[in-house]
Amino acid sequence: MSKLISLDIDRKFCPCCNSFIAVNTATDGSGSAPSAGDISVCSVCYEILEFNDQNSLRRLSNEKFMKLPEQTRIDLNNLIFIMRNAH
């Protein structure tokens, strides 16, 4: 199951807008670093991103987004709404 990401441990670039992204640990309390299939959101362009097997970020495809559990899709959309309106 994909995990949403939250605390800084590393920095990467967003593949969509080339902004720095703080790579984080899981929000499930495990403290684990991101792994393939985990999800994050760019705080600049608000694209939903996925970690690949090389621990790099890529834009999450619409097909993969639609395969996420419904509650995860709702949570991501709510997070993006909050992020967009916080600026």
C-alpha positions in Angstrom: 0.0 0.0 0.0 1.3 3.5 -0.8 2.2 5.8 2.0 1.9 9.6 2.1 5.2 11.3 3.0 5.9 14.0 5.6 9.3 14.6 7.4 12.6 15.9 5.8 15.5 13.5 5.4 16.8 14.1 1.8 16.2 16.5 -1.1 15.3 15.7 -4.7 14.0 17.6 -7.7 10.3 17.6 -8.8 10.3 16.0 -12.3 7.4 18.3 -13.3 8.7 21.8 -12.2 12.3 21.1 -11.2 11.8 22.5 -7.7 13.6 21.1 -4.8 11.5 18.6 -2.8 12.2 17.5 0.7 12.0 13.7 0.7 10.4 12.5 3.8 9.5 9.6 6.1 6.2 7.8 6.1 3.2 9.3 7.9 2.2 5.9 9.2 4.5 6.2 12.3 7.0 3.6 11.0 9.7 6.2 10.4 10.6 4.4 7.2 12.3 6.1 4.3 10.4 6.3 1.0 10.4 3.2 -1.2 9.2 2.3 -4.7 5.5 3.1 -5.0 5.3 5.6 -2.1 3.6 8.9 -2.9 4.5 12.6 -2.3 3.1 15.9 -3.5 5.2 18.8 -4.8 4.6 21.9 -2.7 5.3 24.2 -5.7 3.4 22.7 -8.6 1.1 20.3 -6.6 1.8 17.3 -8.8 1.3 13.9 -7.2 4.6 12.1 -7.4 5.7 8.5 -7.0 9.0 7.0 -5.9 10.4 4.5 -8.5 12.8 1.6 -8.0 15.8 3.9 -8.1 14.3 6.1 -5.3 13.7 8.9 -7.8 10.5 10.8 -8.2 8.2 10.6 -11.2 4.7 12.0 -11.9 2.0 9.6 -10.9 0.1 8.6 -14.0 -3.7 9.1 -14.1 -4.0 5.3 -14.5 -2.0 4.6 -11.3 -3.9 7.4 -9.5 -7.2 5.8 -10.3 -5.9 2.4 -9.0 -5.2 3.9 -5.6 -7.7 3.2 -2.8 -10.6 5.7 -2.9 -9.7 7.1 0.5 -6.1 7.7 -0.6 -7.3 9.6 -3.7 -9.6 11.7 -1.5 -6.8 12.4 1.0 -4.4 13.4 -1.8 -7.0 15.8 -3.3 -7.8 17.3 0.1 -4.0 17.7 0.8 -3.6 19.5 -2.6 -6.6 21.7 -1.9 -5.1 22.7 1.5 -1.6 23.3 0.0 -3.0 25.5 -2.8 -5.0 27.6 -0.4 -2.3 28.0 2.3 -0.2 30.3 0.1 
